[in-house]
Amino acid sequence: MPERRMDWWPVAAWEMRRMLTRADFVISVLLMPLLVLGAGLATRLIVERSNAKPLRIAVAEAQPSGALVPVAPPPLARVVWAAPGGDTLTRAGLAAAVRARALEGAVILPGPLAAADSADVVVRRARPAWEAEVLGHLSAVGRRARAADAGLDSAALARLDARLAAREQVVTPGGRVSRADRATALALMLLTLATVFTIGAYMGIGITGEKQARSTEVILSAVSAQSWMDGKIAGYTAIGVLQVVLWAASAAVIALFLSFPLSANASPALLAASLSLFVAGLCLYAALYGTIYATIKDLQSSSSFQAYLFFIPFLPLMFMEGVMRSPDAGWVVALSHVPFFAPFLLPMRMTLGAVAPWEVPLALALCAAAAWLLRGVAGHAMRIGMLMYGKDVSLPELARWARER
């Protein structure tokens, strides 16, 4: 059937209407922000209650005879310095008190705090949250005592601790980024990953369900296979964009509700580039999933090769450490322009100030070209796949279909 210019639009509009009226999709899109809000409120309540509860910590000094003497350090926020006595003022007694939750923990010094270079910490679980704070406080107290013994007052000690005040000069364009830029790029990357898998799942349910119901054959009698696939790709891309807009707006509302500070320092250029890469990547992955679903009759009949393709969005995560360490390395630059990786890796490199001005247009062009090529493969696979209903497709067959026009 000859393909008319806008044959794909009715398919895309119908697909969007169908998805927006699906109860499970609407619930999942609306339920996710509610779950995040509930988790945020619960976490905030737990943290506030935990911060309001004082921590009973005992500090004792070991004598040469082995006996313990209680020590009362200077005050520390949220910490009540307990003064154990009697049977508790032994190593076994302190351990029993911590085990019985009479104490949150205990610190046993080998000698006077000013001379101590180590400490035994008695805890219920390894590395509790308060341990570093308490030990840091005791170290600072001991340091001030040693400085006083050496004839240094607090002002002299502060001068010794003074750090260089650095004035940073960034000499490359785009090299200066803010924490808001990093947070925005990371949030958008996670939203991209979640949206890709969401639309992939619903796309699979829709396409394979239509093929099993044999309704695809009726549809293809009215529009070409390419228009049908183009409509699917456009429709699910639009649904993904709408989903991210709703989630992002919900996140902003939740942040305001939880009094989470929102920064207005995010770079408009970085935000625009990240959003453009997100849309291009979403369209590319929709075309990839369309190609996969065009070659299978249902979700249970996919081959191992086809199943591996679903994990492509996870591959960029394997290179994150290398990107963070060397964002301007040659292999990182090349890898971040691979169409399937660009929506994830390039925004991350942008937050590190390692992206040249020409890289974003190049990545967008490569993503658009790959999506255009893949949508043609998907349409061709759908046209021929309908003639092979019930037969699994191998990789050589898929490659041969892509070459045949």
N, C-alpha and C positions, 0 to 999 in steps of 0.2 A: 504494500500500500504506500503511495507517495506521502511523504511527510510534509504537512503544512506548517507554516511558520509558528503558529501559536497553539498547536495541538497539545502541547504539554501543559498549558495553563489550566484547563479544566481538570486534568488529573491532579495537579498540585493543589488546586483549590479544594477538590473533593477529599484529598488525603488530609489536608489540614482540618477541614470540617469534621472528618471522621475521628481524627485523633483528639480534637478539642472536645468532642462529645463522649469520648471513652471515659467511663467512670474511674477505671484503674489509673489512667494517665493523669486525670485531673487530681485524683486523690494523692498520687505520688508527688506531683509537682507542688501541691498545696501542703501536703503532709510533711515534706522535707523541712521547710522553714519552721513549721511548728515543732518538729522534733529537735531541730537545732536550738530553737528558743527554749524549749523545755530543758534540754541538756545544759544550755547556758545558765538558765535560772538555777537549776539544781547545783551546778558547779559553783556558781557564785555564792549560793547559800552555804554550801559545804565549806568553801574557803573562808567566808566571813565567820562562820561558827568556829572553824579551826583557828583563825587568827585571834578571835576573841577569847579563846580558852588559854589561860596561862600555862606555861610549861614549867614543871617542877624539876629542876636540875640540881643535883648535889655535886659540889666540888670539894675534893679532899686532898690533903698533902700527906705523902708517905714519909714517915720518920725513919731514921736509921735502924730503929728497933723493929720496924715493920708495922707499927701502929699507925692509924690514920687520924689526922687532925682536920676538922672541917675548915673550909676556906670560904670567905664571903667576898666575892669579886665585886667591882663596881656595878651599878644597875645596868640591865640590858632589857630593851623592850620585849614584852611578852614572856620574859623569863623570871621565875621566882626562884631565887637561890635557896634551896632547902638546906637545913642544918641537921644532918642525921646525928643520932646519938645512940648510946647503948649498943645493943647487938647489931644495929644497922650500920654502925661505924666500923665495918670490916669489909673486906672484899666480898666475902660470901654474903654478908648482910645487904650490901648495896645491890648485888646481883639479884638477891631474893626480892628486894623492894622494887627493882625495875621490872622483874618478872611478874610481880603482883600488881603492877601499875600504880603503886604508891608513888613512884618516881618515874618521870619520863626518860631519865637517863642519869648517868653519873660520870664524872671526869676525875680520874685519879692521877695526881701529879707526882713525879718521882722526888720532888723537893720543892723549895720555895719557887713561887711563880716567876720571880725575876731570873732564876737560874735554870728553870725547866726548859728542856729542848725537845721533850716528847710528853706524851700523855696516854694513859689507858682509858678508853671510852667504853662504858658499859651501856649497851642498847638492847632493845628487844629484837630489832631487825637491822640488817646492815644498812649503813649510810642513811640515817633518817634526815629529814629536811632541815632540822635545827642544828645538826652536828657542825657543819661548816661555819654557820653563823656564831655558834658558841665558841668554837676553837679559835676563830678569827678574833673574837672579842678578847679572849684570854691571852692570845698572842700579843695583841696590841697593848693590853695592860702590862704584860711582862716586859715588853719593849720599852714602854715609858718608864718602868721601874729601873731597868738597866741603864737607860739614858740619864735618869736622875742620879744613880750611883756614880756615873761618869762625870757628873757636874753639868749636864745639859738640861736646860729647861724646855718647856713645851714649844716655845718659839724657835729655839735652835733645832729641835727635832723636826719641826715643820719645814724649816729651810732645808734640812738634809733630805726630806722626803719630796721636796718640790720637783715636779716633772717639767719637761720642756713644753712650752705652749706652742704647738705647731700651727703654722698658717699654711694651709695646703693650696698649692697652685696647680690646677688641672689644665694641661696643655693640649688635650685632644678634644675635639668636638663630641659632645654627648658623654664625656667621661665623668661628669658629676651627676650622681643619682641620689635620691633620698630614700629613707626607709619606707615612705609611702609608695614610692615607685616599686620597690622590692615586694612589698605586701600586695600591691595591685597585680603585679605580674604573676606572683605565686598563686593568688586567689583565682586569677583567670585561667592559669594552667590547670589547676585542680578542677575548675568548672568545665574546662574543655574536655578533660578526661572523663568526668562523670557524664557529660552530655553525649559524648561519642558513644559510650556504651549504652546509654538510655535509648538514643535514637536507633542504634544498631539492633537492640532487642525488639523494639516495636516495629522496626522495618522488617525484621525477620518474621515476626508474627503476621504482619500484614501481607507480605508478598507470598510466603509459603501457604498461608491460609487461603488466599485467592487461588493459588495454583491447585491446592487440594480440592477446593470447591468447584474447580473448572470454570470459575468466572473470568479468569484471565483470558481464556480463549474468546469469550464473548467481547471483552473489552478490546482485544487486539483486532477484532473484526471492524471496530470503529476508528481506532487510532493505530498508528504504527508502533512497533515495539520500542523504537527509540524515543518516541514522544511519551510513551507510557513510562519508560524508565526515567526520562528527563523530569517528568512530573513528580515521580517518586522522590528523586534526588532533591529537587527544588522544594517540594513540600516538607520533607523531613529536615532539610537545612533550615527552613523558616521556623519550624517547630522548635528546633534546637536553639535558635537565636531567641525565640520568645521565652523558652524555658530559662535560659541564662539571664535574660532581663528580669524575669520574675524573681529568680533566686537572688540576683544581685540587689534588687530593690528590697527584698525581704531581709537580706543581710544588713543593709543600711538601717532599716527600721529596727531590727534586733539590736544592732550596735548602739543606736540611740536609746533604746529601751533599757539596755543594760549599762548605760552611761559609759560605753566604750569610746575612747577618744578617736574621732575621725579626723584625719589630716587632709588639708586641701593642697598639700604640696606635691601631689602626684603630677608628673609631667604630662601635659596634654598630648605631646608627640608620642611618648611611650604608650599612653593609653590608646591612642588612635592606631598605632602600629600593631599593638597586641590584639585589639578588636578585629582589625583587618585580617591578621593571621588566623585568628579564631574562626572567622566566617569562612575563609578559604580552606582551612583545615577541616572544618565541619563538612563542607561541600565535598572535599576530597574523600573523606572517610565514608560519607553517604554513598558516593560512587563506588568505593571499594566494597562496601557491604551489599550494594545493589548487584555488583558483579558476582559476589559469592552466592547470594540468594537466587540469582537467575539460573544458577547451574545445579541447584538441588531441588528435590521435590518437597522435602520437609526438613525440619530442624534436626531430626534424628539420622538423616541419611548423608550428612556431610562427611567427606573423607578427612583423614588426618591432615592432609595438606591444606584443605579448606579451613579446618579448625585452627591451624596455626596462624592463619591470616588475621583471626580475630584478636590475636595478642600483639599485633604491630603497635597499637597505642602505648603498650607498656615498654617497648624497647627504648624510647628516649630516656626513661627513668634510669636505665642502666648506665647512662653516660653522664648523669648529673654531677657526680663527684669530680670527674675530669673537667667538666664545664666550669664548675666552681673554682677549681684550682688553676686552670689555664684557659680562660675564656677566649683568648686571642691566639691560641695555638692553631697551627695549620689544619690539623685533623678535626679540631672542634669547629673551625670556620666552615670547612667542607661539609661536615656532618650536619651542621645546623641549617644547611641549604637543601638537604634532602627533603622533598615535599612532605613525606609522612612525619618527619622529625621537626621541621621548621616551626610549626605552631607551638611546640613545647620548648625547644632549645633556644630559639632566637630571642623570645622575650626574656628568658633567663640571662642570656648574654647581655641584653640591653640593660638589665638592672645592674650589671657589673661594669657598665661603661665601655664595653669592648666591641661595639657594633659600629661599623663605618656607615655613613649616610647612604651608600649605594646598596647595602646588603638587604635592607627591608624591601625595596622595590624588586630586587632580583628574586628574593624568596617568594614574594607574592606572585610574580610572573611564573616562577617554576611551579608553585602550587596550583595556579589557575590552569597552566598547560597540562599538568598531570591530571587534574580533575576533568578537564575537557577530553583528554585522551581516554581516561578510564570510563567516563560516561558513554563514550562510543563503544568501548569494549563491552560494557554492561548491556547496552541496547542490543548489540549484535549477539551477545550470549543469550539474551532473553528470546530473541527471534528464533535462533537455532535450537535453544534449549527446549522450547515448546514442542519441537518435533521429536525430541528424545525423552519424552516424559517417562519417568520411572527408571532412567539409567543414570548412574553416577558418572560424573565427568572427571577425567584425569587432567593433570597439568598439561600434557602435550595436546590434548583436545582443546583445552581452553586457549592455549597459545595459537593453535591453528585457527580457531574461530576469530581471534583478534586480527589475524592476517587476512582473513577472507573478507571481502567487501561485496 
